[in-house]
């Protein structure tokens, strides 16, 4: 008998609680902090500042987390001791990296420099001044850091690509340019001994 009364009371509470009728009263919020979070959204007005802008310029000398570029060799292509362009790329020239470098070179560089680096890209047909060939003695003797900085900041008629090409890809392009140069100036010593017999 006692159990049946208990079940009846629970059933009545459930039925009353699930009436399904809308209420004009706001819901009860035990912890309203999670429901109401005052904030200024991007590009909204903020009366706390004289310019009424909610988006603020970071304080001078601050760096966002994960954006500290303290490796001068990698990010600037400069030797920290001398301030001169580094002689060799800090990114090793692995086969997968050369494939990526080739892909990036064909997208960003080949239109002017040509697919073989001879300076005879399609832009010459549009009246663009011809760039130097990567295979001339002068250009072949440039350091890897020189190529990287030219890619990053531009050089003479060449526009800067630092905003378009991420840092590692710029170094991979430099490695690929070195592979192009070597392909046009290879010697017998560059060919494995087991393959030298096939050369005519």
Secondary structure, DSSP 4 states (H G I P E B T S, - for coil): -HHHHHHHHHHHHHHHHT-----SSPPP-S-GGGT----PPTT-B-TTSTT-BSS-PPPTT---TT-----HHHHH-B-TTT-SBPSS-SS---HHHHHHHHHHHHHHTHHHH-TTSSS--GGGGGTPPPPPPTTSHHHHTS-HHHHHHHHHH-BTTBPP-TTTS-HHHHHHHHHHHHHHHHHHS--GGGS-GGGGGG--
